[in-house]
Amino acid sequence: MEVKPGDGIILTLPLMVDDHHDYGSTSGKHDEDKIHHHHQTISTTSFIKTCFNGLNALSGLGILSVPYALSTGGWLSLILLFIIALVSFYTGLLIKRCMELDTNITTYPDIGFRAFGRMGRTVVSILMYMELYLVATGFLILEGDNLHNLFPATGVLASAVILGSIVWTGAFDGIGFHQYDQNHDQRKMLNWSGIPTAVSLYAFCYCAHPVFPTLYTSMKNKSQFTNVLFICFIICTMTYASIAVLGYSMFGSEIQSQITLNLPTEKLSSKVAIYTTLISPVAKYALMVTPILDAIKSRFPSCYIKSRFVDMLIGTTILISSAIVALLVPFFVSLMSLVGAFLSITASIILPCLCYLKISGTYKRFGCEMISLVSIMMMGFAIAVLGTCTSVVEIIDNLQS
């Protein structure tokens, strides 16, 4: 089973059809054999390929907005990026532990089901589909913003091209850095009012947890999964930190919500970055909405599931609705901040801790692990509440103005 790259989410078949499978329950020998066969057929991915898939999962739209996040929070807010990365790495390990405790778990909704039954599966699935829908909407906003700036790779490649192009623009095309002296006083060490937005955007960079079960299940040598997570988080965090520091150093307080909007369109290096930014959403939009399409179709009678008309009707409805949302709320950074605060924090920090507490039985034993998990969840709740409220207020203010 091929693992496909996405912006913070990787989409695979189990995520689309798991509503009809209760892997967490005893459902007879036939189901057990089917699950065992499922594990045998997909556990073929090498260490290197799993690392690449993990990098693709963590490399997404966040790279465009981390310079803006740094500008809103100030230089010291970069510490929060590393804290979010560290906590997200730890919660990724918690997902691995959940899967080790129950070998029937193959997808993220399965973890929710194992911990809290059908309600857990439903909540996890809804959060995933909401995130997919809003990220797809973000793609449309991204296209509109950059097409306005310039008339017309995915994953790791796109991130590498954008980072390289921005470095070239600043170092060799004389854009941004020469203005440092004039704008130095505008580069703040810490801006408390911008912290909720900054940490929400940082969290959006690490919303790949729904795919970790699929990566783990697909690995040939599952004992190496911790090393996979470590490598992926180190590389992606260094990339995000580098682009944040470069962007803020180049443009200071004048940095826009997407760093590509600051780049001069007459420079070749800038065109490379902007074209890459434009191509990426075109390549990924269908990938984002396909699971939503399949989830909706699964609610139809079986006679309609393979109907092309139903496919076209649902697909067109999703496209039109996301386009309307993008037109009504064309505020890229506010929307991504909302996704980061409400959905990414919930799916990547709060839910892994909550599910692990329940599945492992740690909640019954008071100790260092329980204190750590509860502390992380409290931090997650605080970020989710503050970030969500801030994002909603920003969206309302922008709509009114």
C-alpha positions as CSV (number, residue, x, y, z in Angstrom):
1,M,0.0,0.0,0.0
2,E,1.6,3.2,-1.1
3,V,1.7,6.0,1.4
4,K,0.9,9.4,-0.2
5,P,2.3,12.7,0.9
6,G,0.0,15.5,2.1
7,D,0.1,18.7,4.1
8,G,0.3,17.4,7.6
9,I,-1.9,14.5,6.7
10,I,-1.2,11.3,4.6
11,L,-4.2,9.6,3.1
12,T,-4.5,5.9,2.8
13,L,-7.3,3.4,2.2
14,P,-7.8,2.4,5.8
15,L,-8.6,5.9,6.8
16,M,-11.4,5.9,4.2
17,V,-13.1,2.7,5.0
18,D,-12.5,1.9,8.6
19,D,-16.0,3.0,9.6
20,H,-17.1,-0.6,8.8
21,H,-14.4,-2.4,10.8
22,D,-14.3,-2.7,14.6
23,Y,-10.6,-3.8,15.0
24,G,-10.8,-3.1,18.7
25,S,-13.4,-5.8,19.3
26,T,-13.4,-9.6,19.1
27,S,-15.3,-10.3,15.9
28,G,-14.5,-13.9,15.2
29,K,-11.7,-15.8,13.5
30,H,-12.5,-14.6,10.0
31,D,-12.0,-10.9,11.0
32,E,-8.8,-11.9,12.9
33,D,-7.4,-13.7,9.8
34,K,-8.3,-10.7,7.7
35,I,-6.6,-8.3,10.0
36,H,-3.5,-10.5,10.2
37,H,-3.4,-10.8,6.4
38,H,-3.8,-7.0,6.2
39,H,-0.7,-6.5,8.4
40,Q,1.3,-9.0,6.3
41,T,0.5,-7.4,3.0
42,I,1.4,-3.8,3.9
43,S,4.4,-4.3,6.2
44,T,6.9,-4.0,3.4
45,T,8.1,-0.4,3.6
46,S,11.8,0.1,4.2
47,F,13.3,2.5,6.8
48,I,14.5,5.0,4.2
49,K,11.1,5.1,2.4
50,T,9.2,5.5,5.7
51,C,11.5,8.4,6.6
52,F,10.7,10.0,3.2
53,N,7.0,9.5,3.7
54,G,7.2,10.9,7.2
55,L,9.1,14.0,5.9
56,N,6.4,14.4,3.3
57,A,3.7,14.3,6.0
58,L,5.4,16.9,8.1
59,S,6.4,19.2,5.2
60,G,3.5,21.3,4.2
61,L,1.8,24.7,4.1
62,G,3.4,25.6,7.4
63,I,6.7,26.4,5.8
64,L,5.1,29.5,4.1
65,S,3.7,31.0,7.4
66,V,6.4,30.3,10.0
67,P,8.3,33.6,9.2
68,Y,5.0,35.5,9.8
69,A,4.5,33.5,13.0
70,L,8.0,34.5,14.2
71,S,7.3,38.1,13.4
72,T,4.1,38.1,15.4
73,G,5.6,36.5,18.4
74,G,9.2,37.9,18.3
75,W,12.5,36.2,18.3
76,L,12.0,34.4,21.6
77,S,8.8,32.8,20.3
78,L,11.1,30.5,18.2
79,I,11.6,28.6,21.5
80,L,7.9,27.7,21.3
81,L,8.5,26.1,17.9
82,F,11.0,23.7,19.4
83,I,8.7,23.0,22.4
84,I,5.8,22.2,20.1
85,A,8.2,20.0,18.0
86,L,9.4,18.1,21.2
87,V,5.9,17.6,22.5
88,S,4.6,16.4,19.1
89,F,7.5,14.0,18.9
90,Y,6.6,12.6,22.3
91,T,2.9,12.2,21.4
92,G,4.0,10.5,18.2
93,L,5.8,7.9,20.4
94,L,2.6,7.6,22.4
95,I,0.7,6.6,19.2
96,K,3.4,4.0,18.6
97,R,2.9,2.6,22.2
98,C,-0.8,2.4,21.7
99,M,-0.3,0.3,18.6
100,E,2.1,-1.9,20.4
101,L,-0.4,-2.5,23.1
102,D,-3.1,-3.6,20.6
103,T,-1.8,-5.0,17.3
104,N,-5.3,-4.7,15.7
105,I,-4.9,-0.9,15.6
106,T,-4.0,0.1,12.0
107,T,-5.3,3.7,11.7
108,Y,-5.8,6.8,13.8
109,P,-9.5,6.3,14.2
110,D,-8.8,2.8,15.4
111,I,-6.9,4.3,18.3
112,G,-9.9,6.4,19.1
113,F,-12.1,3.3,18.9
114,R,-9.8,1.3,21.1
115,A,-9.8,4.0,23.8
116,F,-13.4,5.2,23.7
117,G,-15.4,3.0,21.5
118,R,-17.5,4.2,18.5
119,M,-17.7,7.7,20.0
120,G,-13.9,7.9,20.0
121,R,-13.7,6.7,16.4
122,T,-16.4,9.3,15.4
123,V,-14.7,12.2,17.1
124,V,-11.3,11.4,15.6
125,S,-12.8,10.9,12.1
126,I,-14.7,14.2,12.3
127,L,-11.6,16.1,13.4
128,M,-9.6,14.6,10.5
129,Y,-12.2,15.4,7.9
130,M,-12.6,19.0,9.2
131,E,-8.8,19.4,9.0
132,L,-8.8,18.0,5.4
133,Y,-11.6,20.4,4.4
134,L,-10.0,23.5,5.9
135,V,-6.6,22.7,4.5
136,A,-8.1,22.2,1.1
137,T,-9.8,25.6,1.5
138,G,-6.4,27.0,2.5
139,F,-5.0,25.7,-0.8
140,L,-7.6,27.8,-2.7
141,I,-6.7,30.9,-0.7
142,L,-3.0,30.2,-1.3
143,E,-3.6,30.0,-5.0
144,G,-5.6,33.2,-5.1
145,D,-3.0,35.2,-3.1
146,N,0.0,34.0,-5.1
147,L,-1.8,34.3,-8.5
148,H,-2.5,37.9,-7.6
149,N,1.3,38.3,-7.0
150,L,2.4,36.3,-10.1
151,F,0.4,34.6,-12.9
152,P,1.4,30.6,-12.4
153,A,6.3,19.4,-6.2
154,T,4.9,18.6,-3.2
155,G,6.1,17.7,0.3
156,V,9.8,17.6,0.8
157,L,10.7,18.7,-2.7
158,A,8.5,21.8,-2.5
159,S,9.9,22.7,0.9
160,A,13.4,22.3,-0.3
161,V,12.8,24.4,-3.5
162,I,11.1,27.2,-1.5
163,L,13.9,27.3,1.1
164,G,16.6,27.3,-1.5
165,S,14.9,30.0,-3.5
166,I,14.5,32.3,-0.5
167,V,18.1,31.8,0.5
168,W,19.2,32.7,-3.0
169,T,16.9,35.7,-3.2
170,G,18.3,37.1,0.0
171,A,22.0,36.2,-0.4
172,F,22.5,36.8,-4.1
173,D,19.6,39.0,-5.4
174,G,20.1,41.6,-2.6
175,I,16.5,41.4,-1.4
176,G,15.6,42.0,2.2
177,F,18.9,41.7,4.1
178,H,20.2,45.1,3.1
179,Q,17.2,46.6,4.8
180,Y,18.1,45.1,8.2
181,D,19.7,48.2,9.7
182,Q,16.7,50.4,8.9
183,N,14.2,47.8,10.2
184,H,16.2,46.4,13.1
185,D,14.2,48.2,15.7
186,Q,11.1,46.6,14.3
187,R,12.3,43.1,15.0
188,K,11.0,42.4,18.4
189,M,12.5,40.0,20.9
190,L,9.0,39.1,22.3
191,N,5.5,40.2,21.5
192,W,3.1,38.8,24.1
193,S,0.0,39.7,22.1
194,G,1.2,37.7,19.1
195,I,2.1,34.6,21.0
196,P,-1.3,32.8,20.5
197,T,-1.1,33.3,16.7
198,A,2.5,32.3,16.6
199,V,2.1,29.1,18.6
200,S,-1.0,28.1,16.6
201,L,0.9,28.5,13.3
202,Y,3.8,26.5,14.8
203,A,1.3,23.7,15.8
204,F,-0.1,23.6,12.3
205,C,3.4,22.5,11.1
206,Y,3.1,19.3,13.2
207,C,-0.3,18.0,12.3
208,A,0.8,14.7,10.8
209,H,-0.2,12.4,13.6
210,P,-3.2,10.9,11.9
211,V,-0.8,9.2,9.5
212,F,1.7,7.9,12.0
213,P,-0.3,4.6,12.5
214,T,-0.2,4.0,8.8
215,L,3.5,4.7,8.7
216,Y,4.1,2.3,11.6
217,T,1.9,-0.4,10.1
218,S,3.6,-0.2,6.8
219,M,7.1,-0.5,8.2
220,K,9.0,-3.8,7.6
221,N,11.0,-3.3,10.8
222,K,8.7,-1.6,13.3
223,S,11.4,-1.4,16.0
224,Q,12.9,1.4,13.9
225,F,9.9,3.6,14.0
226,T,11.2,5.7,16.9
227,N,14.3,6.5,14.8
228,V,12.0,7.4,11.8
229,L,10.1,9.9,14.0
230,F,13.4,11.4,15.4
231,I,14.9,11.9,11.9
232,C,11.7,13.4,10.5
233,F,11.1,15.8,13.4
234,I,14.8,16.9,13.4
235,I,14.9,17.6,9.7
236,C,11.5,19.3,9.5
237,T,12.1,21.4,12.6
238,M,15.4,22.6,11.4
239,T,13.8,23.5,8.0
240,Y,10.9,25.4,9.7
241,A,13.3,27.2,12.0
242,S,15.6,28.1,9.1
243,I,12.9,29.5,6.9
244,A,11.4,31.5,9.9
245,V,14.8,33.1,10.8
246,L,15.6,33.8,7.1
247,G,12.2,35.3,6.4
248,Y,12.1,37.5,9.5
249,S,15.7,38.6,9.1
250,M,15.0,39.6,5.5
251,F,11.7,41.4,5.8
252,G,11.2,42.1,9.5
253,S,7.8,43.5,10.5
254,E,6.9,43.8,6.8
255,I,6.7,40.0,6.4
256,Q,3.4,39.0,4.9
257,S,1.2,35.9,5.8
258,Q,3.0,33.9,3.1
259,I,6.7,34.7,2.6
260,T,6.3,34.2,-1.1
261,L,4.2,37.4,-1.2
262,N,7.2,39.4,-0.1
263,L,9.4,38.1,-3.0
264,P,9.9,40.4,-6.0
265,T,8.3,38.8,-9.1
266,E,11.0,40.0,-11.5
267,K,13.7,37.8,-9.9
268,L,14.2,34.2,-11.2
269,S,14.7,32.7,-7.7
270,S,11.5,34.4,-6.6
271,K,9.6,33.0,-9.5
272,V,10.8,29.5,-8.7
273,A,9.5,29.7,-5.2
274,I,6.2,31.2,-6.2
275,Y,5.6,28.7,-9.0
276,T,6.4,25.9,-6.7
277,T,3.9,27.3,-4.2
278,L,1.2,27.5,-6.9
279,I,1.8,24.0,-8.2
280,S,1.7,22.3,-4.8
281,P,-2.0,23.1,-4.1
282,V,-3.0,22.0,-7.6
283,A,-1.3,18.6,-7.0
284,K,-2.7,18.2,-3.5
285,Y,-6.3,19.5,-3.5
286,A,-7.8,16.2,-4.8
287,L,-5.7,14.3,-2.3
288,M,-7.3,16.3,0.5
289,V,-10.9,16.0,-0.5
290,T,-10.9,12.3,-1.6
291,P,-11.3,10.9,1.9
292,I,-14.2,13.4,2.5
293,L,-15.8,12.2,-0.7
294,D,-15.5,8.6,0.2
295,A,-16.8,9.2,3.7
296,I,-19.9,10.9,2.3
297,K,-20.4,8.2,-0.3
298,S,-20.2,5.5,2.4
299,R,-23.5,6.9,3.8
300,F,-25.3,6.3,0.5
301,P,-27.0,3.0,-0.4
302,S,-24.6,0.5,-2.0
303,C,-26.2,0.9,-5.4
304,Y,-24.9,4.6,-5.6
305,I,-21.4,4.0,-4.3
306,K,-19.9,3.3,-7.8
307,S,-22.0,5.9,-9.6
308,R,-20.0,8.5,-11.5
309,F,-22.9,10.9,-11.2
310,V,-22.8,10.6,-7.4
311,D,-19.0,11.1,-7.5
312,M,-19.3,14.2,-9.7
313,L,-22.2,15.6,-7.6
314,I,-20.5,15.2,-4.2
315,G,-17.1,16.3,-5.6
316,T,-18.5,19.4,-7.2
317,T,-20.4,20.2,-4.0
318,I,-17.2,20.0,-2.0
319,L,-15.3,22.1,-4.4
320,I,-18.0,24.8,-4.6
321,S,-18.4,24.9,-0.9
322,S,-14.7,25.2,-0.2
323,A,-14.4,27.9,-2.9
324,I,-17.2,29.8,-1.2
325,V,-15.5,29.5,2.1
326,A,-12.3,30.7,0.6
327,L,-14.0,33.7,-1.0
328,L,-15.9,34.6,2.2
329,V,-12.8,34.1,4.5
330,P,-9.8,34.8,2.3
331,F,-7.5,35.2,5.3
332,F,-4.8,32.5,4.9
333,V,-2.9,33.0,8.1
334,S,-6.0,33.3,10.2
335,L,-7.5,30.2,8.8
336,M,-4.3,28.2,9.2
337,S,-4.0,29.6,12.7
338,L,-7.5,28.3,13.5
339,V,-6.7,24.9,12.0
340,G,-3.5,24.8,14.1
341,A,-5.0,25.8,17.3
342,F,-8.3,23.9,17.2
343,L,-7.6,20.8,15.0
344,S,-3.8,20.3,15.0
345,I,-3.4,20.7,18.8
346,T,-6.3,18.4,19.4
347,A,-5.2,15.7,17.0
348,S,-1.5,15.9,17.6
349,I,-1.2,16.7,21.3
350,I,-4.4,16.2,23.3
351,L,-5.9,13.1,21.7
352,P,-2.7,11.0,21.7
353,C,-2.2,11.7,25.4
354,L,-5.9,11.0,26.2
355,C,-6.0,7.8,24.2
356,Y,-2.7,6.5,25.7
357,L,-3.9,7.2,29.2
358,K,-7.0,5.1,28.6
359,I,-5.5,2.3,26.5
360,S,-2.5,1.8,28.7
361,G,-4.4,2.2,32.0
362,T,-1.9,4.9,33.1
363,Y,-4.8,7.0,34.4
364,K,-5.2,4.4,37.2
365,R,-1.6,4.9,38.4
366,F,-0.5,8.2,39.8
367,G,3.1,8.8,38.8
368,C,5.6,10.8,36.8
369,E,4.1,9.6,33.5
370,M,0.6,10.5,34.4
371,I,1.7,13.9,35.6
372,S,3.6,14.5,32.4
373,L,0.6,13.5,30.2
374,V,-1.8,15.6,32.2
375,S,0.6,18.6,32.0
376,I,0.9,18.2,28.2
377,M,-2.9,18.0,27.8
378,M,-3.3,21.1,30.0
379,M,-0.8,23.0,27.8
380,G,-2.7,21.7,24.7
381,F,-6.0,22.9,26.0
382,A,-4.6,26.3,26.9
383,I,-3.1,26.7,23.4
384,A,-6.3,25.4,21.7
385,V,-8.6,27.9,23.6
386,L,-6.3,30.9,23.3
387,G,-5.4,30.2,19.7
388,T,-8.9,29.4,18.6
389,C,-10.4,32.5,20.2
390,T,-7.6,34.7,18.8
391,S,-8.1,33.3,15.3
392,V,-11.9,33.7,15.4
393,V,-11.5,37.3,16.6
394,E,-9.0,38.0,13.8
395,I,-11.3,36.5,11.2
396,I,-14.3,38.6,12.4
397,D,-12.2,41.8,12.5
398,N,-11.0,41.2,9.0
399,L,-14.5,40.5,7.8
400,Q,-15.8,43.7,9.4
401,S,-13.0,45.8,7.9
